[in-house]
Structure formats: C-alpha cells, structure tokens
C-alpha cells in the first residue's frame, strides 16, 4: 500500500473517531495518534488531511449537502461522510492532486470501509462537486449551481 493511501485511510479513521465522539480537537487527534501511531512516512500527509478537513469542515459539509440529493449530512454513514470530506478537501485545496485521483481513492476506501453501495454513493456526490469546480476554474469552490 502506498504512503498516500495509508495516510488517507488513517485520516478516515481519525475523522470517524472524532465524528463519533463529536470532538474535533487537537487533543482527540493526539489521542488517536498515541493509540494508532501513524507510520513516519504517512504522517505528514495524514496530518495535512485531518487538519485541513477540520479547518474547512463547514465549507466542505455545505458542498456535500448541496450536491447530495435527499440526503442530510447527519443521515449519511460516518464512513461515507468522512471519506467524502477528505476527497472534497483534496479537490478544493490540494492542487498537486488531480481531482480524479482523489475521487478514485475515495471510492476505493469507501468500498473497503463502508457499505456495499458506498463507492457509488461517494462517486456520485464527489464527482458532482468536481464537475462544478471545473466549471468555475477561477475558484476551487463551485459556483452556486444547485439547490
């Protein structure tokens, strides 16, 4: 497994833990790291993802809700919600990662950790966000094109 894939999987696990405990503090992140000890090579990207998602979570969550049809964020599975948060963070803020790579990684991780239909669910929402971002290339966030 590549270092970035491992970083993404650990970020999912950390964000899921924080989500379940309703605690997105640095103390909770440190507790996760103390218990699961992210490998040295995976740690920088892992921390970038977790810290970035936490900082941009209101913006990311608005986008996910806007592009999900008939789904409120709190009704989505915790795995799906956090996999999408990571992918959307990458699309918006990691210009060195092609959006399609972020989406493919999210689909694969969703299939591994989520339900049977997680891959398709994640793909539908995150790809819609990618398309909207590409239509509005001057800004990483999509223009208000939907509900």
Secondary structure, DSSP 8 states (H G I E B T S, - for coil): --HHHHHHHHHHHHHHHHHHHT--SHHHHHHHHHHH---HHHHHHHHHHHHHHHHHHHHHHHHHHHHSSS--GGGS-HHHHHHHHHHHHHHHH-TTS-HHHHHHHHHHHHHHHS-TTHHHHHHHHHHHHHHHHHHTTTSSS--S---
